[in-house]
Amino acid sequence: MSSPELAATYAALILADVESEITSEKILALTTAAGVELEPIWATLLAKALEGKNVNEMLSTIGVATTAPAPSTATGVAKDAPAAAPANAADADGDGRGDSDSDDGLFSGGLFD
């Protein structure tokens, strides 16, 4: 983020901190007072983006974990149900190649054997 856009962000945070309405005019006034030249379009875009939002509340809830409901399955199968066995019993790894020796035993004696 370049310096003028960062200054505009800081100006918006200052306005939110003093519980003042965040407007493009106020953002421009603060950045001008700080000696930062900001194009008015950026102040307008930032003010529109924050319009009607409680910035202080947004900042205080960053990173707060919320508990979301578990996603439902499209087929209606319970999440505790065991997985279905492969169609081909020889195809235990599910890759469609059967139980060939293509892995040359590289994965035998692994963590889940």
C-alpha positions in Angstrom: 0.0 0.0 0.0 1.5 3.3 -1.0 1.8 6.2 1.4 -1.2 8.3 0.3 -3.6 5.3 0.6 -2.1 4.4 3.9 -2.5 7.9 5.2 -6.2 7.8 4.1 -6.6 4.5 6.0 -5.1 6.1 9.1 -7.3 9.1 8.7 -10.4 6.9 8.6 -9.2 5.1 11.7 -8.6 8.4 13.5 -12.2 9.5 12.6 -13.6 6.2 13.8 -11.6 6.5 17.0 -13.1 9.9 17.8 -16.5 8.6 16.8 -16.8 11.1 13.9 -18.6 10.3 10.7 -16.1 9.1 8.1 -16.5 11.3 5.0 -14.2 12.0 2.1 -14.0 15.6 3.1 -12.8 14.7 6.6 -10.3 12.2 5.2 -8.9 14.8 2.8 -8.7 17.4 5.6 -6.7 15.0 7.8 -4.4 13.9 5.0 -3.8 17.5 3.9 -3.0 18.5 7.5 -0.5 15.7 7.6 1.2 16.9 4.5 0.1 14.0 2.3 -1.3 14.6 -1.2 -4.2 12.3 -1.7 -6.4 12.2 -4.8 -10.0 12.9 -3.9 -11.2 9.7 -5.6 -9.4 7.5 -3.0 -11.0 9.4 -0.1 -14.4 9.1 -1.7 -13.9 5.3 -2.3 -12.8 4.7 1.2 -15.6 6.7 2.7 -18.2 4.8 0.6 -16.6 1.5 1.6 -16.9 2.3 5.3 -20.3 4.0 5.0 -22.8 2.6 7.6 -20.2 0.4 9.1 -19.0 0.5 12.7 -15.2 0.5 12.2 -14.4 0.2 15.9 -16.6 -2.9 16.1 -15.0 -4.3 13.0 -11.6 -3.9 14.5 -12.5 -5.4 17.8 -13.9 -8.6 16.2 -11.0 -9.4 13.9 -9.8 -12.9 14.6 -12.7 -13.8 16.9 -13.7 -17.4 16.2 -17.3 -18.1 15.6 -18.9 -21.5 15.7 -20.4 -22.4 12.4 -22.8 -25.2 11.9 -21.4 -28.4 10.4 -22.0 -28.5 6.6 -24.7 -30.9 5.6 -24.1 -33.6 3.0 -25.9 -33.5 -0.3 -26.7 -37.2 -0.1 -28.0 -37.1 3.4 -25.5 -39.7 4.6 -24.6 -39.2 8.3 -21.0 -38.0 8.9 -20.5 -40.9 11.3 -21.3 -43.5 8.6 -18.4 -45.6 7.6 -17.0 -45.1 4.1 -18.2 -47.4 1.4 -15.8 -50.2 0.3 -14.3 -49.9 -3.2 -16.3 -51.5 -6.0 -13.4 -53.8 -6.8 -12.1 -55.6 -3.7 -8.7 -55.9 -5.3 -8.6 -52.1 -5.7 -8.1 -51.3 -2.0 -6.3 -48.1 -2.6 -9.1 -46.7 -4.9 -6.9 -45.7 -7.8 -8.7 -47.9 -10.3 -5.5 -49.9 -11.1 -6.3 -52.9 -9.0 -3.8 -54.3 -6.5 -0.7 -54.1 -8.7 2.9 -54.0 -7.5 3.4 -50.6 -9.1 4.4 -49.0 -5.9 7.0 -51.8 -5.3 6.2 -51.9 -1.6 7.2 -48.3 -1.0 4.2 -47.6 1.1 4.0 -50.9 3.1 4.7 -50.7 6.8 3.4 -47.1 6.9 1.8 -45.2 9.6 -1.7 -46.7 9.2 -0.7 -50.4 8.5 
